[in-house]
């Protein structure tokens, strides 16, 4: 294991040392990565865990970080954090054309925190896994998720166990709907604001192994929609934590009319016998003061 914190990149001759080729874990914290210094054809096929962070604008080299990752075909875990500037244009565009399908066949755990485009995220997702094994744990922060990512997700649906998209940008509600309908092994799902009507419009939810669910719902306030939402939630009988968050601000009344009322669905939630935490955070709930809602009452016992 090598942990390099706030250091300069190694000198070129150091890159080729045998010890580097035998590394299984490498952490680069605020390090400028210059992959151009690595001779063509050199790969780090022993590397299993790669962590790259950038807390200072002076160490940004997103393209080189990606290129280094491509030199690690046997990665199992990738943690990749870029400088989180207010203006995403601080990150120069980078080229993902070199990411071929299945170029990381063993990668199972991915945590990426970067302002990168939909098509680049999709390219990275296509490069992960193979026909038999794909992603198990995925966390994305700051990424732009659109139609291309939605399509790329599908190859990982059968293997995903943990999925955190709570801080992504421009996520499509239909993507979350597909996750709920096609991820049978999913145990943890953290998602940002989605339209309630979209996630109940398709077939039944198959993610019956869910233990933790955080989802932000927007949409109409019709009673039938509320019953449909609570009915879907009631099928997730292994849930231990359920958090539904609707932020209340000056635009709430204009942009969000969904007003979930616990008295319309508390009976339906009685099937959640494993539930230990129930949060309706920021939602206008009539008839209940949510912070005082106890476990026994939430479980209908």
C-alpha positions, 0 to 999 in steps of 0.5 A: 500500500502506498499513501501519498498525501500532498506530494509531488508526482514521482520522478519518471524513473520511479514510475517503472520500479517493480514495487509500483507494479506490485502495488495493490492499493494506491492513494493520491491525495492532492497529487498531480498525476502526469500519465504522459511520464509513464511509458506506453504499454506499462500497466499496474495489473496488481492494483486493486484499490485506487483513491484519487482526491483533489482538494486544491485547484492547483492539482486538477488533472482530470484527464491524467487521473482517468488515464491512470485509471485505464492503466489499472485493468484489475481494479476492484475499488475506485474512489475519485474526487475532484476539486469541487468548485462552484463553477463546473467549468473549472474542470477542463473537458476530458476525453473518455473515448479511451474507455472501452466496454469492459476495460475494468472487468473486476470493478465492483465499488465506485465513488466518483465526485466530479462535475462531469458530463452525462456522456462521460459518466455513461462511458465510465459505466460502460467500461465497468464489469463484464457479461457476468459481473458488474457494479455492486456499489455505486456513489456519484456526486456532482455528476450530470445524469441524463439519457445516456447514463440511464441507458448505461445503468441497465447493464448493472441492474442485476448486480447493484446492491448500493446506489447513492445518487442523492447529490447528482445533477439533472437526474431523470425520474425515469432512471429512478423508476427503472432502478426500483423496477429492475434491481432485485438485489438493491439494499440501499437507494439514496436518490434526489428529487423525482416526480412521484407519478413517474416512479409508480407509472411502471410495473411493480418494484422488484427491489424487495431487499431494500433496507434503506431508502431515501427519496425526494418526491414531487408531483400532484396531490391526488389521493389516489397517487398518495395511496399508490406511493404508500402501497409501493412502499408497503411491499418493501417489507425489509426496510429499516430506514425510510426517509422522504424529503421535500424541501420547503422554500419560497418556491414550494407552493408554485413548484410542488403540490405533492402533500403526503398525509400520513393518515392516508397511508399509515395503515399501509405501512404497517407491513414494514415490521423491520422499520426503525427510522421513519422521516418525512423531512420538510414535508407538510404532513397534516395530522402528525408531528413527524419528529415525535412519531415513534417506532411502534406507531410507524410499524402499526404495532 
